[in-house]
């Protein structure tokens, strides 16, 4: 460190010009026997700092100066690209967070929890999304979808699917007809990426769950005792193919059960059969009495989802038990 010149001197020399091979100066005054080269880190007309090299003894020759100038140019180019990437990532992140809005509010007779996890520690989530839509008569439509690909392009297509879902679901159609119309819209746009999707219409009043899928994995139903099982869903093609052929199926829903919808990043592992991956999820044991947030914690921890190879979106929903006659509506208290 004692060989290095004063910072002020190096900066002053770096601002000077006119010497060949990018060399700004050699040897600060009052430092005999020490050779100093100051080379600016310049790329694209911008300067990002200085490369200062010092040694005792013979002065640096021209070939050394030219080599250091080349190294400085390469270093400056990497710095410029890194800063440009940081700005682009920040802008894309802001846009994607705006696209990846929180799902709508369900009816008060339903508790939900949602998590999004990007793969590999990335700051951006791709085309994985969750949504809830209020329907008539206390029913709620739960949705999870996964657009092919990653990054901002997938997020833009995700937002398009999400917008069409909200518009179509407002007509209170059966889940399979919602998928059919979403598929028709997506197939009419040549640049739209295909997507898988799962719809679950929960009717707490009747104790029913109606499912329809577009190439998506089945949901998990967790009982009050903590045991879990996958619910069968009719197989349908991904959205955007224009093939149609979607069907709905209705399952009973008992009080205290929790429905878990998820994208494939939660369970899939490289080189592993998907049936084995789903069996691992269904084999989890859930402590009795967990709320929906704790259920998601159990799932994400049990499957080590924070180290998943793909993006993860997961939604847990639990209907409230049917109210006895005379009990006040959900979210209200009886006054004394």
N, C-alpha and C positions, 0 to 999 in steps of 0.2 A: 504493500500500500504506500510505503514511503517514496516509491519511484513515480507514482502518479502525479501529474502536474495539478495545480490548483484548478478547481472547476471553472472559476471565472475566466482564467486564461484560456482553457480549452474551448469554452463557449465563444469567446472573442475570436479565437482563431477559426473556429468552425463557421463563423459568419463571414469571414474574409473569403476572397475568391481570386482566381487567376492562376493558380498553380496546376500543373498537369496531373493526370491520373487520379484525380479526386483528392490529392494530398493538400491539406490546408497549411501545415507547418511542420517543422522538424526541429525539435529541441527548444524548450522554453528558455528564456534568458536566465542566466545565473545558475545553470544546471550543466556544467561541463561533464563529459563522459557519459551522458544519458541521451539516448535517441528517442524522440517522441513523434508519432504520426497521429494526426487527427483527421479522420475521414467521415464525412457526413453520411448518415443513413437516409438516402433520398430515393423516392420512387414516385413516378407519376406527377412530378412537380412538387411534391410534398416532402418535407424533411421530418423524420421521426426520432432523431437523436444523433449521437456522434459515436463513432468507433475510435477509441483511444488505445493505442498500443505503445508500450514503453519497453526499452531494454537498455542495459549497460553496454558500453563499448562502441563498436563501429556503427555509423549511421545506417539507417535502412536504405537499400538501393532501390532503383526504379522498379525492378521486377517485383520486389516485395510490396512496394507501394501499389502497383497495379493489381496484385493478388488481393491485397486488403481492400482495395476499392471494389473489386468484384464481389468479395464476401459481404461488404457493406451494402452493395446494391441488392444482392440476394436476400439479405436479412430484412432490408427495408420493404422489399416486395412481399415477403411473408407477413410482415407487420400490417401492411396495407390491406392484404387479403383477409387477415384475421379480423381487422376492425370493420371491414365491409361486411363480413359474415356475421359479426356481432350485431351490427345495425339491422341487417336483414332478419336475423333471428328474433330480435326484439320487436321489429315491426310485425313479423309474421305471428309472433306470440300474442301481441296485443289484438291482432285481427282474429286469431283463432279463439282466444278467450271470449271475444265478443260473439263469435259464432257458436261456441260451445256453452250456451246459456244453461242455467239450471232448469230442470224440468218444471212444468206447470204444477200448480197445487192440486192435489187430489181432494176428494170429498173428506170431510172430517172423520168419516167412519173408517179411514184407512191410514195406517202409519207407514211411511216410506223412508228409506235411506238410500243414497246414491253415492257411488265412488267412481272416479276416473283415475287411472294410473297409466302414465306413459311408459313405454318399454325402454329398458336400457338406461334409465336415468335422464332421458331426453326431457326437455322442457315443454315439448309440443305433444299434444294428443292428436291422433289422426282422425279416422272416420268412425270411431266408436261413439255411440250416443245412447242416451236414455230419455224417455219422455213420459209424462202422465197427462191424460186428458179427462176432464170431468164430463160425464154423460148424465142423462136424465135418470131419475129414480134412485139416486144414491150410488150409481155404478161408476167405476173408474176404468179407463183403458190404460194399461201399462204397456210400454213399448221399449224394446232394446234393438239396436241395429248396428251393423258393421259394414262400412263402405270399403271396398278393396283399396289397398294401398295405404300410404302414410302421408303425413305432412299437410301443408296448406291446401293442396289440390283436393285431397280426400276430405278435408274439413269443409271445403266449399260445397262439394257434392253432398256431404252429410247434412249441411244446412238446407239444401234443396229438398232432400228426402223428408227432413223434419218439417219443413214448411208445408209440403203437400200432405203429410200425415195430419197435421193440425187442421188443415182445411177440409180434408175428406172426413176425418173423424167427427167433425162438428155436426155432420148429418146423421150421426148415431147409427151407422150401418153395422151389420155383423162383421166381425174381424176379418173373415176371408174376403168379403167384398171390399173392405178397406185396402187390403193387400192388392186385390185385382186392379183397383183404380190407381194405386201408387205405381204398380208395374206398368200400366198403360202410359202414364205420364212419363216415367223414366225411359221407357222404350222409345218414346217419340223424340228423345233428345240424344243425338248421336254421340255427344261428348260425355254423357253422364256415365259414371262408373257403376257397375253392378254392385248390389249390396244385399246382404242377408238381413232378415228382420223377423222378430217374434212379437206377436201381439197377445196380450192377456187381458180379457175384460173380466173384472172382478165385480160380482154382485153380492155384497154382504147380506142383503135382505133375503135373498133366495138361497144363499150358501152355495154359490156356483162360481167356477172359473171356466171361461170359454177361451180356448187357445187356437191360434192359427199361425203358421210359420212359413217363411220364404227362405228355405235353405239354411235355417238357423238351428243351433243346438237347443234341445228341450230344456225347460226350466226345472228347478229343484223345489220340491215341496217338503218343508220341515214341519214335523208334527210337534205338539206340545210337550211330548216326552223327549225331544231332541233327536229322534230318528228321522232320516231323510230318504227320499226316493225321487227318481226322475219321473216327470209326467209325460206320457206319450203325446206327440204332436203329429198330425198328418204331414207328410213330406210334400213340400212345394218348391218350385225353382226360385232362385234368387230374383230380387227385383231388378228390373231393367232388361230382362231377357225377352219380354213380350210373350212368354209362353202361357202365363196364367195357370189355371188348374189348382187354385188354393181351396182348402177345406177347413172347416172349424170343428172342434170337438169340445164337449163340455164335461168337466169333472166336478164332483162335489167338493165343497170347501167347508171344513169344520172350524169352529171357533178355536183360536189360539194357533192356527197353522200360519206359517210364513212362506210366501212364494219368493223364489230367488230367480231373477232373470240375469243373464250374463253374456258377454261376448267370448269368442273362442280363446282369446288370449289368457283368460283365467285358468283354463284347464289344459290346453294343448302344450305338449313338450316335444322337442325335436326327436324324430325317430320313434315315437311312441304311438301305438294304435289309439284312436280316439275313444274307443270303448273302454280301454283301460284308464284313459284320462278322466272320463266321466265317472267311472267306478270309484276313482280316488275321491272325487267330490262327494258322491253319494255316501261314501264310507266315513265322512266326517261326523263326529258326535258333537252336538250342540248342548251346552248346559241349559237346564230347565230355567225358564224365567228370563232369558236374555231379551233385551229390547232389540229393535231392528238394527240399530247402529252396532251393537255388540255382536249380532249375527254376522254382519259384514266383517268385523274385526276377526272373528273366528275363521271365516272363509279365507280372507286374504292372508292371514297368518298360517293357517293349515296348509295352504297351497303355495306358500312363499311367492305370492303374486307380485311382490315388489321387485323380484328378479325374473319376472316373466319375459319371454322372448318377443311378445307382441303386446300391443296396447290392451288395456283392460277397462271395460265398463261393466258395472254390476249394480243391480237394483234389488232391494229387499222390500217386500210389502206384507203387511199383516192387517187383516180386517179386525175391527172391534167386535166383540160379541154382541149379539142382538140385545137391545135394551128391553128390560121388563116393562110392562105397561105402567104408565105414570112416571117413568124416569125422564128427567129433562133431556133435551137434545144434546148431542155431542158438543163438547166445548163450553157448556153452560153449567152453572151450579144452582142447586135449589136454595132458595132463601128461607131463612128460618123466621 
